Amino acid sequence: MTVYAAAMAHKLTGTPGDALLHQRIVQAHERVSKALYIQLLDLAGSEQALHEQAHIRKPLMIISGELDASFPPGMAHIAHMLFDASAFLIVPGASNLTFVDQPLYTSDFIDRFVRKTPFEPGKPKPVEDELKQTLRVLWSGRLPSAPERNRLTIRCIGTFEVSLGQRPIRLGWNTRHAKSILMYLAYHRSVTREQLCETLFPETAFPKAMRNLRVYLNHFSKLLETEDGQEPCLTIERDTIKLNIEIDCDLFVLLRELQSASEQADNAYKLNQCVTLSEQLQSKILSGCFDPFSIALKETVEQAWEQLSLWAADNCCEREQYAEAVRFLQSGLQYGTGEELLFYDRLIAISQRTGNAKELRKWMRMRKKACVPT
C-alpha cells in the first residue's frame, strides 16, 4: 500500500507539488487493509454489483473532481444517469480527493444532501428510461462487440517478437533487413523509398540501394499479409510505403515513459517511475538491429536512462538508501555511453560511506581502467 500510495498520490489531489500532503496520503493508505481495498475494487467493477446498484432507490450522492483521472466527470455523469435517485456534483479545481482539494465546497454539498427531504423519484420519461436502459446494457458489456481491428504488436526489449492480431509472425525478420524496415515504418508510419534508403542504407550507392529495396519490400510485405477479407496493413505505392494499422510497441512505450520521468517535478513519483524503468531496462534493446535508425533509438534510451539513474542514485543517497543507489548506478552503467566516470565516482563514494573495502577496491580499479587512454 505504501508503494501504491506513493505512485498514486500525485493523481489523487489537485495540488501535485505539495510534499506534506503527499506524505499524509501515503500514511493514510498505510493504515488501510490491502485485502479489503482489493475486495472493494473488485466489487466496484463486477457486473453483479452493477446490476444490484442499478436498482438502488435510496438517495445516492455522486461527487467527481474536475481533474480526477480515475473517476472523471464524464464517467460520473454516466453513473448519475444509471441511478434514478442520485444527486451529482462536479467539484472545480479538485481531483479524486475532493474533500482535500475543496473541503468547503464538498462539505457544503454533503450537508445539503443529507438535510434535504426524502428523495421521491418521479416516473421517468420514456426517452430518459430508454437511455438509462441502454446505458445499463452497455455498462454491463452485453452489447455485441464490433469486430476487432488488427493490431501489430512488436516486442523488441529482450527477445524480438511480432504478432499481427492474434497471429505470431516468428520467421523472416532476420533476413533482407525486415526488422530494420519494420521499426522505421512503425515509428514514422508513412515514408518514401528515398527516406528508407538514405536512413537504413547510407553506405550503399543510392541506385543500388533503390534496386535492393524492391526486393526487401517484397519480402517485408509477405510477412505482413492479412487474411482474406481483412484490410491490408501495408500499402506500397510508387513513392511511399505506409503502415495502415494500430501499433503496440514496447520500445515506444518505454521512450514515452523515459520522457515522462525526465519531465516529472514530483521527486517521490519520479523515483517510483525510475524503479519501474530499472526493471524494464534489464534486457537488450533491438537485439540484432544495426542500422543507423535503430542505433539512434537505442542511444536515445541509454542516454535518457543514464541521466535518470544518476538522479535516482543521488536521491537515494540523500536519504541514506545506499543499496538502492548502487542498484540504480549499476543499471545505468551497463550501457557504457561514455560517462562511466560519473558512475564510478558515486560508487566509490558510497563504498567509502558504507565502509565496504572490497567494493571500494573494485570501483577504484574500474575507474583507473576507464581513465587509461586506448
N, C-alpha and C positions, 0 to 999 in steps of 0.2 A: 504493500500500500504506500510505503514511503517513496519508492521509485516511481510508482504510478502517479502519485500526487505531484511529485517534482516535475514530471513530464507534462501534467495537465494543468498545473496552477496558472500558467500564463493564458490559458484558454478560458478559465472559469471566471475571470474577472476582467472588467474593462480598464483596469489600471495595471498593465503588464509589467511596468517597471518598479512596482512597489515591493521591495525585497522583504520588508517586515510582514506585509500582508501575505506574501507567498509562503513565508515561514509558518504563519498561523494556519494557512490552508493545509500545509503538509502535516502539521501537528494534529489538526482535526481529523485528517484521513487516517493517521496512525492509530487513532482511538476507535476506528470503525472495524467491525468484524469483516475480514475478507470474504469468508464463506457467505455471510448474509448479503454483502454487497453484490457478489456474483449472482446470488439467488434472485435478488431484486432486478438485476439487469436481464436475466433470463426470463423472468416473469413479465417484465415490461415489453419484451419483444416477441412473446409467444402468441400464436393465433388464438389459443383458448382464452388467454387473458383479454385479448382484443374483443372477442365475442362476448365475454362477460361484461366488459366495460361499456360496450355499445348499448347495453340495456340498462345502464345506470339511470335512475330517475331522481336521485338525490342531487342537490346543488353541487356543482363541480367548478372549481376555480382553476383556470389555466393562466399561468404567467410566463411570458417569454421575454428575455432580454433582447434588445435591438441588435446587439453584437454577438449573440450566442450562436456559435457554430455547431454545437452538439444538438440543440433543440431550437432551431431558428424560427423566427416568427411565421414563416410560411408553413412549416410543419405544425406549429402550434395552432394556426388558423384552421388547418385541416382537422386537427383533433377537436377543435371547438365546433366545427360543423358536424362531426360524428355524434356528438352528445347533445341531447335536447336540453338538458338542464345545466348549462355551463355559462360562466362569465369569463371574458377573455381580456387580457391586458398585455400590451407591448410596453415594456419599460425602456424609455430612451436612455442612451448612454450607458447601458448595462449589458453584461454578458450573462453567463449562466447563474452566477450568484447575485441575483437582483437585489437581495436584501443587504448585500455588502456594498455594491456599487451605488445603489439608490435606496437607502434604507427608509427615508421618509415617504417617498413615492410608493414603495412597495407596501409598507405597513399601513398606509392610509387606505390603499385598495383592499387589503385583507380585512381591515377594520370595518369598512363599509359593507364588504361581502358578508361577514358573519353577523352583522347587526340588522341587515335588511329583513323584511318579512319573508316567510317561507316562499320558495320559488314554485310557481304553478305553471308548468309548461303548457302553452296553448296548443291547439291542434295544428300541426304543420300544414302549410300549403302544399298542394300536390307536387309542384315543381321542386320545392325545398325537400320534400320527403323523397322524391325520386333521386335527387342529387345526393342526399345523405346515404341512401341505399347503395348507389353506385360507388361512392367513396368507401363504404364499408367493404364491399366486394373487392374493390381494387386494393385496399389496405391489407386485406387478408390473403391476397395473392391468388384469387380464384379466377381472374380473367385469363383467357387464352393468351399465351405469350407470343409475341411476334418472332418470326424466325431469326435466330441469332446470326449476326453478320460474322464473316470470317475475321479472325484476328491473327496477326503474325506475332508470335511470341519468340523473343530472342533472349537467350541466356548466355552471356559472354563473360561473366565473373565466375572463375573456376572452370568448369567444363563448358564447351561450346555446344549449345543445343538450340534447335529451331523447330517450331511447330506451326502449322497452318491450320487454324481452328483446333480440332482435337487430333489432327494427324501429325505425328512427329516426322520430320524430314532428317534422316540420320546420315545419309550418304551424299557425297558430291560437293561438300563445302571446302574440301582441301585441294581441289583442282580448279584450274582456269580462273583463279582469283575470285571465285564465287563469294568467299567470306568477306573479302575487302569490298566488293561491289555491293553486297548486302548492307554492310554497315554504313557506307557512304550514302546509299539510297534511303536507308531507314532514317538517317539524320536529316537529309535535305528533302526527301520525298520526291522532288522533281529536279532533274539535272539534264544538261546537254551532254552529247557524246564528247565534245571538246573538254568539258569540265572533268569528266571521268578520266580521260586520257592524261590531261595535264596534272591532275591531282594524284592519281593512283600509279601512273607510269611515267613520271617526269624524265627518267633517264633513257626512255625509248624514243627513237625518232618518231615525230608526230605521224607521218603517213603510215609507218609500220604499226604504231600503236592503234590507229583507227582501224586498220585491217584486222589486227588481233582482237579488237573489241567486239567485232561482229561475231567471232567465234565464242568469246566469253559470254556475250549476252544470249546467244542461242542456248548455251549450256545453262545459264542462270534462269532463263525463262522456263526451261523444263523442270527445274527444281520447284518452281512456284506455280506449277499448273494447278488449276482448280478443277473440281468435278463438273460434269455436265449440268447445265442449268444455273451454275453459280457465276457471279460476276468475276471477270478476270482481275486478279490483284496486281498485275503488272501490265503496263502499257508501254510498248516500244514503238516509237514513231521515228520518222526520218531524222529528226533533230533532237528529240527529247525522250527521256526514259522516266516513267512515273510509277510510284507505288501507290495504288488506289485502295489502301487497306489500313485498318487501325493497327498501330504498332505498340507492342508492350515489350520494352527492352530494359533489363535490369541496370545496364550501364547508364542509360539516360536518366533513370530514376536516381541513381547514385550521384550523377552530376548535379541534379537539382537539389538533392539533399546536402551536398557539399556547399553549394552556393547559399542555401538557406542557413546553414550553420555558420558560414563565414559572416553573414549579414546580421546574425542574431544579436540583439542587445542585452537580452536577459542571460546573465552568466550561468545561472543554475540550469536553465533549459538548454543553453548552448553546450554545457558539459555533458548533459544527458544525451544530446544528439551525437556528440563525439564518441560516447560509449557505444552507441548503436552502430556508428560508422566503423569503428575499430573492429567490430565483429564481422562486418561485410568485407573489410579490406584485408582479410587473411588469405585470400586466394589470388591467383594470377588473373590479370585482366586482358581480354582479347588475345588469348594464347594462340600463337600461330599466325598472327596478323603483323606484317612487317611493312606495309605500305605507309607513305608519309601521313595520310589522314589518320589511320589507326594509331600510329606512334604519337601524333599530336594529341589525340584523345587520351591516351594513357598518361602522357606527360601532364595534361591538364588535371587529371585525377591526382597524380602523385604530388604535384606542386601544391594543390589545394589542401591535400591531407597533411603535407609537410608542415604548412603553417598552422593548421588546426591542431595537429598532435603536439606541436611546440607550445601552443597556447594552453591546451588542456593539461600538459605536464606542469607548466608554470602555475596554473590554477590549483592543481592538486598539491604542489609543493607549498603554496601559501597556506594551505590547511593541513600541512604536515602529513599528507597521504602519499608517502613516498613510493609504496609498492604500485599504486595506481599510476603514478607519474612515470615510473620505469616502464610499465606496460605500454603507455602511450608513446614514449620515446622509442622503444624497440619497434613498435608498429610503424612509426614514421620513418625510422632508419632503414627499414627493409628495402626501400625503393632506390636508395643511393642516388639522389638527384644532384649531388654536388655540394650539399650543405651539411655534410656529416659532422663537421667540427662543432656546429651549434648543438647537435645531439650529444656528442661526446663530452663537451664541456658540462652540460647539465647532468649527464650520467656520472661523471667524475665528482661533481659537487654533491650529488645525492649519496654516493658511496662514502664520501668523507663525513657527511652529516650522520649517516647511519652506522658509521664505523665498520663498514664491510670491506676489509682489506683485500679479499680475493677479487671482488668486483672492481675495486679501485685499480688494482694492477691490470686487470683485463682491459678496462676502458682507457687507461693511460697508454697501454701498448697499442690499442686500436687507434688512438688519436695520433700517436707518434708515427704509426704506419701511414696514416692518411696524409700527414704533412710531408712525407718523403716524396720528392719530385719524381715523376715517372719518365 
